[in-house]
Amino acid sequence: MSQESSSRAASSSALVSTNFIRNIIEADLAAGTHAQRRWSGRPGPGAQQLAGPLDPARIRTRFPPEPNGYLHFGHAKSICLNFGLAQDYDGRCHLRFDDTNPEREEQEYVDSIIESVRWLGFSWEAGADGAAQAECNLYYASDYFDWMIAFAEYLIDSGHAYVDSQSAEEMRASRGTLTEPGRDSPFRQRSVAENMSLFRRMQQGEFPDGAHVLRARIDMASANINLRDPAIYRIRHASHHNTGDRWCVYPMYTYAHPIEDALENITHSICTLEFADQRPFYDWLLERLAEGGVLQRPLPQQIEFSRLNLSYIVLSKRKLIQLVDEGHVAGWDDPRLPTLVGARRRGYPAEGFRRFAERVGASRSDSLIEYSQLEDTMREVLNESAERRMAVLDPLRLIIDNYPAGESEECLAANHPLQPERGRRVLPFGRELWIERDDFMLQPSKGYHRLHPGNLVRLRHAYVVRCTGCEHDASGAVSAVHCEYLPDSRSGTAGADQYKVKGNLHWVSIAAACRAEVRLYDRLFAVAAPGARREGDPEGVERDFRDDINPASMRVIEAWVEPSLRDTRAEECFQFERHGYFVADRVDSKPGALVFNRTVTLRDSWAAQAGPRR
């Protein structure tokens, strides 16, 4: 690695917090553990790799989703971890689709996953600028099926695998328990020739689903149940999204995954804690194949970390499917759903996920993280990036009686109060304005500093006004508020400083305002642990997580926004002053037909109350 690359990696590492995975990687780099690995430029077995040059990547990680659904918040942590480590240590991160199950995978999910990883700001391509060896590390496990078959036949030939003809029920019954060893299959001692013949006939489609499986021959008495002759191939007469009808047998995930890592020269195979019990088989399989000379050493190292657990959401794929299929949400990209397509549509910035992933870090201990931490991170990023605009969500007419009818003037407002380089925008001001309904009270409560008869307030970026009264409709509700403006109080003029008022209201000109649909999104669930038992629940009765859905998780209103938003493009984000952060809906919003989604409020009010907020 060049001196410049070393400095870049050291500088990058200094900016992030350390964790046990980084410690492992840094120890491996210091020891030169992977320094002599060779890379042919594409995945392949040992002989192919050994014929190539030294691997230009100091480390290789991978993000290996199964294309059977949409990515969720937990995947974001894994994506940021794997791609981030590769960036920080001058490595490569592969995007690999673990498409070994033909019955559950679809191209729709493949396309969505690719889009989501790109949206988060990561790339599986390297060296396109000529600074390093060019690579496009986008792979499919199904492209390795020929090698996996060859490796399975090597295991048969070396006595490490056999074809079992027991039923699934018989295999399950003979597996044993945590305290009792398993029993050998009556087919465990089949000859190599018989096993090879049966396995090849399985490949040719001679048998129905479930008639046979190929099992690794390890130890039916092992304390680790995962080493009790696990199945590595099963018969499936199903069409595959990538390979069509070529195969009648498909590898089990636990067999395929370590092979995929080895073929791709992965150095650090980072996965979540539920795979810790599978690590002994991961190591056993790769050692057997390396002994046969079909894989390059050093072999990949599996490292487990705790998955992301957040309050107020569910990340179970089964539960997410229920929410979509039963119509509790409007689809996989519903802004209330904890999918990455939903988060993007809601306006959560990709930088927010990257920053959040770095802050929660990686550990081996499971913990529950408050959803407010994620929201606070999103607020922080949006506060830095979002320009300010004025919008009235619950409009009440304000009439300035002493302002000339038919006239208007231009007021100026900063696009971002902390970034003057972003310039200013024009706010048309006239005799009639929209203000928020709760910015007026006929009989003010104690401490109320906004409009009420006789009170002075400032209209932001404009004038100080004095409330003189109001009108009522036939039902008795306030329909308009009247006031007078003070001509020498305009913001930015010398006279403005002589008026000291406590109320400061946002507004939009009725003559110039744009109508917009605003969707006020909130947390989908009203309790921190959806579906968990609560005090008073009957004994022995499980709570349905769907009973905890927040009935106020979405409210659709018609609002008025300032005219600078008229040509807003989809996915543009803004802070609506005093209301929160909003994004132009990426599906429904168009110039002239605006639809805004509330991303997050300005402050967290969930911590101060038990129930949903407005």
Secondary structure, DSSP 8 states (H G I E B T S, - for coil): --HHHHHHHHHHHHTS---HHHHHHHHHHHHTTTTT-B--SS---HHHHHTS-B-S-S-EEEE---SSS--BHHHHHHHHHHHHHHHHTT-EEEEEE----TTT--HHHHHHHHHHHHHTT--SEE-TTSSS--EE-EEEGGGGHHHHHHHHHHHHHTTSEEEE---HHHHHHTS--SSS-----TTTT--HHHHHHHHHHHHTT-S-TTS-EEEE-S-TT-SSGGGSS-EEEEE----BTTTBTS-SEEE-HHHHHHHHHHHTT-SEEEEEGGGGGGHHHHHHHHHHHHHTT-S-SS--EEEEE----BTT----HHHHHHHHHTTSSSSTT-TTSSBHHHHHHHT--HHHHHHHHHHH---SS---B-HHHHHHHHHHHHHHH-EEE-EESSEEEEEETTS-TT-EEEEEEES-TT-GGG-EEEEEEESEEEEEGGGB-SS--TT--SB-TT-EEEETTS-EEEEEEEEE-TTS-EEEEEEEE-GGG-TTSGGGGG---SEEE--EETTT-EEEEEEEE--SBSSSSTT---TT--TT----GGGGB-TTSEEEEEEEE-GGGTT--TT-EEEETTTEEEEE-TTT-BTTBEEEEEEE-SS--GGG-SS---
